[in-house]
Amino acid sequence: MISDSNFNFTTFDSLESHQRRLRLLSKTAEVGDWHYILKTNITTWSEYLYDFYELDKTFDCSTLLKKTCLYSALQKERMLDFIDLAISTKAECTEEFMIVMNDGRLKWQATTIYPILEDDGEIIGLYGILQNISLKKKAEEDKKKAQLFYNCILDRLPTELVVLNSDGQYIYANHAAIKSKERRGVVIGIHHDTHGNIGNWASAVGSRRNEVMKECMANKKSVIFEEIFPGSDGIERTYIRNLHPLLDANNEVEFLIGYGIDTTELKETKETSFKHHQAIECAMDGIALLDNTGRYYYINASYAAILGYKTPQGMTGKTLNAFYPSHEIERINNDILPILEQKGSWSGEIRGKKRDGETVFLEITLTRLADGGIICICRDITTRKQNELELKRMAIVAEKTNGIVMITDPEKRVVWINNSFERILGYTYEEVVGIDPGAFLQGPETSSETIQEITRSLQNTGTFSGEILNYTKSGAKIWLYLDIAAVNDNAGQLVNYVAVENDITLIKMAEQRLQKAMEREQELNRFKTQFVNLASHQFRTPLATIRSSIDLLDLKIEADKQDASFVEFFHKHKSIMTEETIRMTELMENILDIGRIDEGKIELFKKKLSLKRFMDEFVKSNAETSGQHRKLKYHFDTPDQIISVDEILLCNILRNVVSNAFKYSTGKKAPELTVRRHDNTYFITIKDFGIGVPEKDQPFLFQSFFRASNAKTFLGSGLGLMIAKKLIVLHGGDIDLESKIGNGCTVTIKLHI
C-alpha cells in the first residue's frame, strides 16, 4: 500500500516523508494549522488552509481578514474578538465561524487557538487548528429540517385533520382543525360532542356528528357530511367533513380519521364567478378567450356584435384568420405575438373584418394566460378613427388657411391655436393656453348681448355663428366672424369647442362705406343687401373673405373715378388676391380629392373616345396662363385608337403634371408632351427643361405636402403629384419621374388599355 502511494521504505522516517504524511492526513481529515508570532506579526499556514480558503499559495495569509471578503463584517468582528480573548486569557479557545465563497457557497470551520507561552508565562504567539465542519453543519441543518418537516407537516396541512378513538374522544387535532395551540391541548381527551368555543371541529348544536359516527362505525365505511355553524367572527361558515374508520387486526374500528375543508369561500367564489360571468356577458366591450392553438372558445355578445355576428355561436371554434384581414394576420404573427410572448400583454389598434367583409377599427388588449391561451378585449373605435381622420384633414386646412382656428376644452380654456391666431391677434400659444379667450380678447366695446347670445346658443344647440368685436394684443379693435361648434365623443360627452374666426374688419369698414354709397346708387344698395345677408348667415372662410374683398374693390373702382396710381395699386393687389383665391381653391379641392380617394368615394366613369382627339384638345386648352404664355411642344407618335377612359380623371392627372412643368421651367423653352405606345400600354411623357429635382428628394415627391428643397420659392401645396399618382393608380395605371438638378424633369404616365 505504501509503495502504491509512492512511499519508499528507506525514506519513510525522513523529515520529508513525515511532512508529506502530515499533508495527506490534514487533507483527508480536512484539518489545517497555523501559527502567529506576536513580535514579528507573521502568520504561517499549513498547506490545507490554502485549499480551504481556495487561495493561491502565494497569498499573504496575514492579510486574510483585510484583503478578502470571505468573512462578513459580523464574522470578522467575531474572529477578532475571539483572537483577543485567547491573548487576554492565555487559555485555549474554540469557536465556529462561517465564510462565504466568491460563488456564494457557504463553508463552516471550527478553530481552536492555543496560546504559545514563554517559560515566564508571557504570551509570544498563537497556534491554531482549523477543521472544516461544513459537512457536519449541513448534516445538522438537514436533520433539523427533516425533524421540523415531520413535526410540522400534519399541522401545516390546509385540510382539517382530527383523530378520535372508538369512544369518540380526541387524541389529535391539527392547526387547521383547531387554530389555538392552547385549545388543542384542552381538546385532547374530551368527547367529540362537547360543545364550546374550542375550534372548528367542536360539535355544533344541532350537528349530525353522533349519527355520522354511529353510521361510520357500524358500516366501517367513510361518511361525507356537511356542517354549518358560526365562525369566530359570528358569520356562518360551511364545512364538508369526511369520517374514515381505521380498523385493527380484528377488523374492528380502532380510530376514526376526520378531515374536512371550509367551503365557504368556494361557495362565495362560485357565486362571484357567476356574477363576473354575467358582468362579462353584459359588458359593452368585446371579450373573448382563445386556447393555445389560437381558436376561440368563449365570446361574449358584444364581441360578436362588434364583428357583425348575431350570436357568438357562429364564431367559436374559429381562428383569428376569420376575423382579421390578411395583412393584419401577418402583423399579428410577425409583430404582435412576439411582444405578447415576451411581455405577457399587448395593447394597440388593429383593423378587424366583419362578417360581411366590412372593415372595423378596433382597440384591443391581449393578455397571455398561463396555459398558453389569450384573453382578447376589444372596443369598436371606427367612429373615432373616422373623426380623427376628419380632424387631421381639418387641421391641414386650419394650418393652411388665413383664418383663425382655436380649440378649447369644455370649460372654454384654450388648448390649441393655429398660426393665423398668433399672426392676426398677436398672442402666442404659451400666452393663451389654459385661459378663457374672453378674458383677453374682449374689451370695453365688445357687445355684452353678443357674449350672452354665444353662451345661450352653445348651451342650447352646441353651435354659434355671428360677429363680435374683439381686441388684439396691441389693443387694436378687430371684427371677427365666429363659427363655433361643440365636439362630443361617442358617449355624447362634450370634449372640445372648435372656433373658426375670420377677420372681417375690412368688410365691416366696407359695409360702412357701402351704406353711404347705397343712398346714392340703387345697384350698390342691392349688392349691399346681398352682401350683408351673406356676411351674417354664412360661414366665412379665408377664401370667402378674399373674394368679398375683390368684389367690393371692383365695385368701388366702377363707382368712383380714381387716379391712375390708385388704379395701378388696386390691380396689383387684386392680382395677388386672385392668385391667393386660385391657390386656396386648388388646395381645398386637392384636399377634398385626397379625402374622397382615401374613402373610396371616387368612381371611374369610363367612356370610349379617341385618345388622339382627347390629347389634342387637352394640349390646346392647357397653355401657360401667365408669364411667357408658352404652349406645349406636342407629339402623338402612335396610331390613334378608341380607348375606354374616365376623361375627367385623366384630364386632372395631366393638368397637375403639366402645370408643374410650366411652373418650374419659367424662362426656359416650352415643355414637351409625347404620346407613344408599347404593347397594351400608352406612355404619356411630359418633359420640362426647368430647375429639376434633387436626387435626395425624388423618393418623396408622391407624398402629401412634400415639396422639393429647391422649390420653396415657388407657390404650391405639394399635393399635385400625389393626387396624380392616386388617380392614375385608381385608373389601373402608374406614374414615375426622372430628373437631374438643373436639367429639368421627365414625368411618364402609364395608361394600360
DATA-V980347 format. One record per backbone hydrogen bond with DSSP energy under -1.0 kcal/mol. CO is the residue of the C=O (numbers start at 1). NH is the residue of the N-H. If there is no record, write none. Layout:
# DATA-V980347
co=<CO | CO>
nh=<NH | NH>
This chain:
# DATA-V980347
co=<1 | 2 | 3 | 8 | 11 | 14 | 15 | 16 | 17 | 18 | 19 | 20 | 21 | 22 | 23 | 24 | 25 | 26 | 30 | 32 | 33 | 34 | 35 | 36 | 37 | 42 | 44 | 47 | 48 | 49 | 50 | 56 | 59 | 60 | 61 | 63 | 70 | 72 | 73 | 74 | 75 | 76 | 77 | 78 | 79 | 80 | 81 | 82 | 83 | 84 | 85 | 86 | 93 | 95 | 97 | 99 | 101 | 105 | 107 | 108 | 109 | 110 | 111 | 112 | 113 | 114 | 116 | 116 | 118 | 122 | 124 | 125 | 126 | 127 | 128 | 129 | 130 | 131 | 133 | 134 | 135 | 136 | 137 | 138 | 139 | 140 | 141 | 142 | 143 | 144 | 145 | 146 | 147 | 148 | 149 | 152 | 160 | 161 | 162 | 163 | 163 | 164 | 165 | 168 | 169 | 170 | 172 | 174 | 177 | 180 | 181 | 182 | 183 | 184 | 187 | 190 | 191 | 192 | 196 | 199 | 204 | 208 | 209 | 210 | 211 | 212 | 213 | 214 | 215 | 216 | 223 | 225 | 227 | 229 | 231 | 235 | 237 | 238 | 239 | 240 | 241 | 242 | 243 | 244 | 246 | 246 | 248 | 252 | 255 | 256 | 257 | 258 | 259 | 260 | 261 | 263 | 264 | 265 | 266 | 267 | 268 | 269 | 270 | 271 | 272 | 273 | 274 | 275 | 276 | 277 | 278 | 286 | 287 | 288 | 289 | 289 | 290 | 291 | 295 | 296 | 298 | 300 | 301 | 302 | 303 | 304 | 305 | 307 | 312 | 312 | 315 | 318 | 319 | 320 | 323 | 325 | 326 | 327 | 328 | 329 | 330 | 331 | 331 | 332 | 335 | 336 | 337 | 338 | 339 | 340 | 344 | 346 | 348 | 350 | 352 | 354 | 358 | 360 | 361 | 362 | 363 | 364 | 365 | 366 | 367 | 369 | 373 | 374 | 375 | 376 | 377 | 378 | 379 | 381 | 382 | 383 | 384 | 385 | 386 | 387 | 388 | 389 | 390 | 391 | 392 | 393 | 394 | 395 | 396 | 397 | 404 | 405 | 406 | 407 | 407 | 408 | 409 | 413 | 414 | 416 | 418 | 419 | 420 | 421 | 422 | 425 | 428 | 429 | 432 | 435 | 436 | 437 | 437 | 441 | 443 | 447 | 448 | 449 | 450 | 451 | 452 | 453 | 454 | 455 | 456 | 457 | 457 | 462 | 464 | 466 | 468 | 470 | 472 | 476 | 478 | 479 | 480 | 481 | 482 | 483 | 484 | 485 | 487 | 487 | 489 | 493 | 496 | 497 | 498 | 499 | 500 | 501 | 502 | 504 | 505 | 506 | 507 | 508 | 509 | 510 | 511 | 512 | 513 | 514 | 517 | 517 | 521 | 522 | 523 | 524 | 525 | 526 | 527 | 528 | 529 | 530 | 531 | 532 | 533 | 534 | 541 | 542 | 543 | 544 | 545 | 546 | 547 | 548 | 549 | 550 | 551 | 552 | 553 | 554 | 555 | 556 | 563 | 564 | 565 | 566 | 567 | 568 | 569 | 570 | 571 | 572 | 573 | 574 | 575 | 576 | 577 | 578 | 579 | 580 | 581 | 582 | 583 | 584 | 585 | 586 | 587 | 588 | 589 | 590 | 591 | 592 | 593 | 594 | 595 | 596 | 597 | 607 | 609 | 610 | 611 | 612 | 613 | 614 | 615 | 616 | 617 | 626 | 630 | 633 | 635 | 641 | 643 | 645 | 646 | 647 | 648 | 649 | 650 | 651 | 652 | 653 | 654 | 655 | 656 | 657 | 658 | 659 | 660 | 662 | 664 | 665 | 671 | 672 | 673 | 674 | 675 | 676 | 678 | 680 | 681 | 682 | 683 | 684 | 685 | 686 | 687 | 690 | 691 | 694 | 694 | 697 | 698 | 700 | 703 | 708 | 711 | 719 | 720 | 721 | 722 | 723 | 724 | 725 | 726 | 727 | 728 | 729 | 734 | 736 | 738 | 740 | 744 | 745 | 746 | 747 | 748 | 749 | 750 | 751>
nh=<5 | 7 | 6 | 11 | 14 | 18 | 19 | 20 | 21 | 22 | 23 | 24 | 25 | 26 | 27 | 28 | 29 | 31 | 132 | 130 | 46 | 128 | 44 | 126 | 41 | 37 | 35 | 51 | 52 | 53 | 55 | 59 | 61 | 63 | 64 | 67 | 100 | 76 | 77 | 78 | 79 | 80 | 81 | 82 | 83 | 84 | 85 | 86 | 87 | 88 | 89 | 90 | 113 | 111 | 109 | 107 | 104 | 101 | 99 | 133 | 97 | 131 | 95 | 129 | 93 | 127 | 124 | 125 | 121 | 118 | 38 | 116 | 36 | 114 | 34 | 112 | 32 | 110 | 137 | 138 | 139 | 140 | 141 | 142 | 143 | 144 | 145 | 146 | 147 | 148 | 149 | 150 | 151 | 152 | 153 | 156 | 260 | 174 | 258 | 171 | 172 | 256 | 168 | 192 | 165 | 189 | 163 | 178 | 200 | 184 | 185 | 186 | 187 | 188 | 190 | 170 | 194 | 203 | 198 | 202 | 207 | 212 | 213 | 214 | 215 | 216 | 217 | 218 | 219 | 220 | 243 | 241 | 239 | 237 | 234 | 231 | 229 | 263 | 227 | 261 | 225 | 259 | 223 | 257 | 254 | 255 | 251 | 248 | 246 | 164 | 244 | 162 | 242 | 160 | 240 | 267 | 268 | 269 | 270 | 271 | 272 | 273 | 274 | 275 | 276 | 277 | 278 | 279 | 280 | 281 | 282 | 378 | 300 | 376 | 297 | 298 | 374 | 294 | 291 | 317 | 289 | 304 | 305 | 306 | 307 | 309 | 308 | 355 | 315 | 316 | 318 | 296 | 322 | 323 | 353 | 329 | 330 | 331 | 332 | 333 | 334 | 335 | 336 | 337 | 339 | 340 | 341 | 342 | 343 | 344 | 368 | 366 | 364 | 362 | 360 | 357 | 354 | 352 | 381 | 350 | 379 | 348 | 377 | 346 | 375 | 372 | 369 | 290 | 367 | 288 | 365 | 286 | 363 | 385 | 386 | 387 | 388 | 389 | 390 | 391 | 392 | 393 | 394 | 395 | 396 | 397 | 398 | 399 | 400 | 401 | 501 | 418 | 499 | 415 | 416 | 497 | 412 | 409 | 434 | 407 | 422 | 423 | 424 | 425 | 426 | 473 | 432 | 433 | 435 | 414 | 439 | 440 | 441 | 471 | 446 | 451 | 452 | 453 | 454 | 455 | 456 | 457 | 458 | 459 | 460 | 461 | 462 | 486 | 484 | 482 | 480 | 478 | 475 | 472 | 470 | 504 | 468 | 502 | 466 | 500 | 464 | 498 | 495 | 496 | 492 | 489 | 487 | 408 | 485 | 406 | 483 | 404 | 481 | 508 | 509 | 510 | 511 | 512 | 513 | 514 | 515 | 516 | 517 | 518 | 520 | 521 | 525 | 526 | 527 | 528 | 529 | 530 | 531 | 532 | 533 | 534 | 535 | 536 | 537 | 538 | 545 | 546 | 547 | 548 | 549 | 550 | 551 | 552 | 553 | 554 | 555 | 556 | 557 | 558 | 559 | 560 | 567 | 568 | 569 | 570 | 571 | 572 | 573 | 574 | 575 | 576 | 577 | 578 | 579 | 580 | 581 | 582 | 583 | 584 | 585 | 586 | 587 | 588 | 589 | 590 | 591 | 592 | 593 | 594 | 595 | 596 | 597 | 598 | 599 | 601 | 600 | 645 | 643 | 614 | 615 | 616 | 617 | 618 | 619 | 620 | 621 | 629 | 624 | 673 | 675 | 611 | 609 | 607 | 650 | 651 | 652 | 653 | 654 | 655 | 656 | 657 | 658 | 659 | 660 | 661 | 662 | 663 | 664 | 665 | 691 | 668 | 633 | 687 | 635 | 685 | 637 | 683 | 681 | 753 | 678 | 751 | 676 | 749 | 674 | 747 | 672 | 744 | 742 | 697 | 698 | 700 | 701 | 703 | 706 | 711 | 714 | 723 | 724 | 725 | 726 | 727 | 728 | 729 | 730 | 731 | 733 | 732 | 750 | 748 | 746 | 743 | 740 | 688 | 738 | 686 | 736 | 684 | 734 | 682>
